[in-house]
Amino acid sequence: MTSHLHQQAQRGAALLLALLSAALVAMLASAGLWQQWRTLSVETAERGLQQAHWLLTGAHDWARVVLREDGRNVGADHLGEPWAIPIKEARLSSFLAASPAGVVENADGLMDQVFLSGRITDMQSRLNLRNLVVNGELVDSEWQAWFRLYHLLGLPQAELEAWSKAYNASQALPYEEDAPLEPQRIEQLIWLGMSRDSLAKLSPHISMLPVATPVNINTASAPVLAAVVPGLSVSNAQQWIAKRNTQAWDSLEEAQKKLGESASGLNPKQHSINSGYFEVTGQLRLDSVTLIEKSLVRRTGMDSHTVWHERRPRHSEPGCMVTVAAPC
């Protein structure tokens, strides 16, 4: 009887051990499958991201070709030129179907799931922060332009005085230990005391280019024109825009002749009808993922090169910049 009970106990222990072994094998197999799935998912995501980067790089190169071809024309830069026409969001297959090759393979319909859009923005249509300080001193005419822009946008003058003073201190040579860090991008003006609300309102109208530049009156918005041209009201600036939409100005002298007394404040130091700096923005959307790529391109005649390059997902904080060429 005792021997029989002992045998049953051994069988029960063996069965329990077998069940534990089976559970352990199943757990290890599940962990291995999960790890394999995770590795495959990461590789797929990285491959998709790299493909998106290559597509946006192609769009960037296309924009440089457009700007180069526009450089063949010696005339003024204005919003009626091909570079100024934005590309609305469309399927990638639509772009490829219009290529000289004609028919393009579309494996698994992937190109029907990818959407591209983009635009080229004249950065000399904005107030350039680099104009504000020369040789460690605030330039009065430029400060007055910023003052008028703040007033037109309903922003606090005290804020302008605070951050412009800090920006001036950041430009001083030699640098002092307690001097604020010099911003390299417009978004970094927050370091100097500009509020996020003010930055959001100012962003479409201001820039920070590598060097001081005049404002292109053929592409500037009404607030920028009213800010940079002394004595010009917003209503007059809107009339300027209506006239230039009919015929862009080929010179400042022509603009002064056609616009009369309201254009008496134009001068070649602050105003121009040509541009050399453009921002190229490309956007790619695949499912729920949207990737934005921005580049600052400097064009000199037929030559163009990239000053800086930025890639980031949509709704992320700006500043994830990768510099591919030194500013000059």
Secondary structure, 3 states (H helix, E strand, C coil): CHHHHHHHHHHHHHHHHHHHHHHHHHHHHHHHHHHHHHHHHHHHHHHHHHHHHHHHHHHHHHHHHHHHHHCCCCCCCCCCCHHHCCEEEEEHHHHHHCCCCCCCCCHHHHHHCEEEEEEEEEHHHCEEHHHCEECCEECHHHHHHHHHHHHHCCCCHHHHHHHHHHHHHHCCCCCCCCCCCCCCCHHHHHHHCCCHHHHHHHHHHEECCCCCCCEECCCCCHHHHHHHCCCCCHHHHHHHHHHHHHCCCCCHHHHHHHHHHHHCCCCCCCEECCCCEEEEEEEEEECCEEEEEEEEEEEECCEEEEEEEEEEECCCCCCCEECCCCCC
